Amino acid sequence: MKFDKVKLRESVVSYLFLAPFLTVFVVFLGYPALYSLYISFRTAPFSADWYNVFGSMQYVGLANYRELLADNRFWWSLFCTFIYGLVTIPSSIALGLGLAILLNNKLKGRNFFRTVFYLPNVLDLYVVGTIWVLMLSPNYGLVDVLLSKLHIHISGGLLGNPWTALPTIGLVVVLKGAGFGMILFLSAIQNIPESVYEAAEIDGATAWQKLRYITIPLVKPVILFMIITGTMNALNAFTEVYAMASTKYGYGGPFIKFGNESVGATSLSGLYLYLIFERGEYGKAAAFSYLLMIFALIISFINQRFLRTEK
């Protein structure tokens, strides 16, 4: 009985320490998530009181979901997001791992270089995007001038050409976040026993073989983490497109034809969700967010199945 009282007291103390976090979670995360699910089955008619729009919503069942699944722009935004993810996720992993391997060596000034590569990660993405817009501007931007010196001319500039705009934005995001991946991989590599590499050297393993058969398998949890977080970032990407792909015709440009509609070459799912919300289609925006959540869960499950570490 005495043991039960001690256990009960410990549980109560634990819950008291958890109470502030649980309160914040329920108020700012749990309730909004459930409420967004609720309004995803509702819509505001044109006759709604826009000073009390949520109170004027009418139940429409799965109409918002069906409308989205039949919308070409919805599928186009997912396609752009898929291409964006293909550009950013593998590049972030490769660049972060490469920097970690280089800066794990006993180089002179390695702490300085670690700091330099990590610093861009703490800067605001909108500010970074604005700076890159100036650097990529046609005719007078630093990057465009350098490309001209190399006799490389891109119509409309890197951000004004539909074939290069999305990869360019992806490259900017990869460069900005390279330090984050570097720190993660560096921590994982430093936890690998040096004796493992020494044994491999005695067996005659080359640098490539040590990377392939020792380093990469042992940092696989970090790779899985970066794939999952990279997928989430791609599905929610908005700031970079808002900062770097805004034109006088709207956001997400340059614009091209997709079927019978004009769509933005950089119209990612996060941007399209913002535009739906901006139009006041709150029920449709909520349905969009839950569809993105389903896609994210599916992708995360597949990644865990293929990349989980065997024990």
C-alpha positions in Angstrom: 0.0 0.0 0.0 2.9 2.3 0.8 4.3 1.7 -2.6 1.0 2.6 -4.3 0.9 5.9 -2.4 4.5 6.7 -3.5 3.6 5.8 -7.1 0.5 7.9 -7.0 2.4 10.9 -5.6 5.0 10.6 -8.3 2.3 10.5 -11.0 0.5 13.6 -9.6 3.8 15.5 -9.5 4.6 14.4 -13.1 1.2 15.6 -14.3 1.6 18.9 -12.5 4.9 19.5 -14.3 3.2 18.5 -17.6 0.2 20.7 -17.0 1.6 23.9 -18.5 2.6 22.2 -21.7 -0.7 20.2 -21.9 -2.7 23.4 -21.4 -0.8 25.2 -24.2 -1.1 22.2 -26.5 -4.8 21.8 -26.0 -5.6 25.5 -26.4 -3.3 26.4 -29.3 -2.8 23.1 -31.1 -5.4 20.5 -30.1 -8.5 22.6 -30.2 -7.6 24.4 -33.5 -6.8 21.0 -35.2 -10.2 19.6 -34.2 -12.0 22.8 -35.1 -10.3 22.9 -38.6 -11.6 19.3 -39.1 -15.0 20.5 -38.1 -15.1 23.4 -40.6 -13.6 21.2 -43.4 -17.1 19.8 -43.7 -18.7 23.2 -43.9 -18.7 26.2 -46.2 -19.7 29.9 -46.0 -22.4 30.9 -48.5 -22.3 34.2 -50.3 -25.1 35.4 -48.0 -23.0 34.7 -44.9 -22.4 37.4 -42.3 -18.7 38.1 -42.9 -18.5 39.6 -39.4 -19.5 36.2 -38.1 -18.4 33.9 -40.9 -17.7 30.8 -38.9 -21.1 31.0 -37.2 -22.8 31.3 -40.7 -21.2 28.3 -42.2 -23.4 25.5 -43.5 -22.8 21.8 -43.4 -21.8 20.4 -46.9 -20.4 17.0 -46.0 -17.4 16.0 -48.2 -18.1 18.6 -50.9 -14.9 20.6 -50.1 -12.8 17.4 -50.4 -14.5 16.4 -53.7 -14.1 20.0 -55.1 -10.4 19.9 -54.3 -9.8 16.4 -55.8 -11.5 17.6 -59.0 -9.5 20.9 -59.2 -6.6 20.9 -61.7 -4.8 23.6 -59.7 -4.8 21.4 -56.6 -3.1 18.5 -58.5 -0.7 21.0 -60.2 0.3 22.4 -56.7 1.0 18.8 -55.6 3.1 18.2 -58.7 5.1 21.3 -58.1 5.5 20.3 -54.5 6.7 16.9 -55.6 9.3 18.4 -57.9 10.3 20.9 -55.2 10.8 18.0 -52.7 12.9 16.1 -55.3 15.2 19.1 -55.6 15.5 20.1 -51.9 15.4 16.9 -49.9 18.2 14.9 -51.5 20.3 18.0 -52.0 19.9 19.0 -48.3 21.0 15.5 -47.2 23.9 15.3 -49.6 25.2 18.8 -48.8 24.7 18.4 -45.0 26.5 15.1 -45.0 29.3 16.4 -47.2 29.9 19.4 -45.0 29.8 17.2 -41.8 32.4 14.8 -43.2 34.7 17.6 -44.3 34.4 19.5 -41.0 34.7 16.3 -38.9 38.4 16.3 -39.9 41.0 18.1 -37.9 41.1 21.1 -40.2 42.5 24.4 -39.0 39.6 26.8 -38.2 37.0 24.1 -38.4 34.9 25.7 -35.6 34.8 29.0 -37.6 33.6 27.2 -40.7 31.0 25.3 -38.7 29.6 28.6 -37.4 29.7 30.2 -40.9 27.8 27.4 -42.5 25.2 27.3 -39.7 24.5 31.0 -39.5 22.3 31.3 -42.5 19.9 28.8 -40.9 19.0 31.3 -38.2 18.1 34.1 -40.6 14.5 34.8 -41.5 13.6 33.0 -44.8 11.8 36.0 -46.2 14.8 38.2 -45.7 17.1 35.6 -47.3 14.6 35.3 -50.2 14.5 39.0 -50.7 18.3 39.2 -50.8 18.4 36.4 -53.4 15.8 38.2 -55.5 18.2 41.2 -55.8 21.1 38.9 -56.6 19.1 37.0 -59.3 17.5 40.1 -60.9 18.0 40.1 -64.7 20.6 42.5 -66.2 22.0 43.9 -62.9 21.8 41.1 -60.3 25.2 39.6 -59.3 24.3 36.0 -60.4 22.9 37.2 -63.8 26.0 39.2 -64.4 28.2 36.2 -63.6 26.1 34.0 -66.0 26.5 36.7 -68.7 30.2 36.6 -68.3 30.0 32.8 -68.9 27.8 33.5 -72.0 24.8 31.8 -70.3 21.6 33.7 -71.1 18.3 32.6 -69.5 15.1 34.3 -70.8 13.5 36.2 -68.1 16.2 35.4 -65.6 16.4 32.4 -63.3 13.3 33.4 -61.4 11.4 34.6 -64.5 11.8 31.4 -66.5 9.2 28.7 -65.8 11.9 25.9 -66.2 14.4 27.4 -63.7 12.2 29.3 -61.2 11.3 26.4 -59.0 14.8 24.7 -58.9 16.3 28.1 -58.2 14.1 28.6 -55.2 14.8 25.1 -54.0 18.5 25.7 -54.3 18.3 28.9 -52.2 16.4 27.0 -49.5 19.0 24.2 -49.6 21.9 26.6 -49.2 20.1 28.4 -46.3 19.4 25.2 -44.4 22.7 23.4 -45.1 24.0 24.2 -41.7 21.1 22.4 -39.9 21.8 19.2 -41.7 25.5 19.6 -41.1 25.0 19.8 -37.4 22.8 16.7 -37.3 25.2 14.6 -39.4 28.2 15.9 -37.5 26.7 14.8 -34.2 25.9 11.4 -35.6 29.3 10.9 -37.1 31.1 11.9 -33.9 29.2 9.1 -32.1 30.6 6.5 -34.4 33.5 4.7 -32.6 36.9 5.5 -34.2 37.8 1.8 -33.8 35.2 1.0 -36.5 37.0 3.1 -39.1 40.4 1.8 -37.9 39.3 -1.8 -38.4 38.1 -0.9 -41.9 41.4 0.7 -42.7 43.3 -2.4 -41.6 41.1 -4.5 -43.9 42.0 -2.2 -46.8 38.7 -0.2 -47.1 38.9 2.9 -49.3 37.3 6.2 -48.3 34.3 5.5 -50.5 33.8 2.0 -48.9 34.0 3.5 -45.4 31.4 6.1 -46.4 29.1 3.5 -48.0 29.3 0.7 -45.6 30.0 2.5 -42.3 29.0 6.2 -42.2 25.8 6.1 -44.2 24.3 3.0 -42.5 25.1 4.4 -39.1 23.6 7.9 -39.8 20.5 6.4 -41.3 18.2 7.7 -38.5 19.4 11.3 -39.3 18.6 10.7 -43.0 15.1 9.4 -42.1 14.6 12.5 -39.9 15.7 14.8 -42.7 13.4 13.1 -45.2 10.4 13.4 -43.0 11.0 17.0 -41.9 11.9 17.9 -45.5 8.6 16.4 -46.7 6.7 18.5 -44.1 8.6 21.6 -45.2 7.9 21.0 -48.8 4.2 20.5 -48.2 4.0 23.7 -46.2 6.4 25.8 -48.2 5.1 29.3 -48.6 7.5 32.0 -47.4 10.2 31.3 -50.1 7.7 31.4 -52.9 5.9 34.5 -51.4 9.3 36.3 -51.3 10.9 35.1 -54.5 8.0 34.4 -57.0 5.6 37.4 -56.6 4.8 39.1 -59.8 2.3 41.8 -60.8 0.0 39.0 -62.0 0.0 37.3 -58.6 1.9 34.8 -56.5 3.6 31.6 -57.7 4.8 32.9 -61.1 6.0 32.7 -63.8 2.7 31.5 -65.2 2.2 28.7 -67.7 -0.7 26.8 -69.2 -1.9 23.6 -67.5 -4.9 22.2 -69.4 -7.2 25.2 -69.9 -5.9 27.1 -66.9 -3.1 29.4 -66.2 -1.0 28.1 -63.3 2.1 29.3 -61.6 5.3 27.3 -62.2 6.1 27.8 -58.5 2.6 27.4 -57.1 3.4 25.0 -54.3 0.7 23.4 -52.1 1.5 25.8 -49.2 1.0 28.8 -51.4 -2.2 27.5 -53.0 -3.6 26.8 -49.5 -2.8 30.4 -48.6 -4.6 31.7 -51.7 -7.7 29.6 -50.9 -7.7 31.0 -47.3 -7.2 34.5 -48.6 -10.3 34.2 -50.7 -12.3 33.4 -47.6 -12.9 29.7 -48.5 -12.1 28.6 -45.0 -13.8 25.2 -45.2 -12.0 24.4 -48.4 -8.7 25.5 -46.9 -9.3 23.3 -43.9 -10.0 20.3 -46.1 -6.8 21.1 -48.1 -4.8 21.0 -44.9 -6.1 17.6 -43.9 -5.4 16.2 -47.4 -1.8 17.4 -47.0 -1.7 15.8 -43.6 -2.8 12.5 -45.1 -0.2 12.7 -47.8 2.5 13.5 -45.2 1.5 10.6 -43.1 1.6 8.2 -46.1 5.1 9.5 -47.1 6.4 9.3 -43.6 5.1 5.7 -43.2 6.8 4.6 -46.5 10.1 6.2 -45.4 10.0 4.5 -42.1 9.4 1.2 -43.7 12.3 1.5 -46.0 14.8 3.5 -43.9 14.2 2.2 -40.4 17.3 0.9 -38.6 17.2 -2.8 -38.0 17.9 -3.9 -34.4 
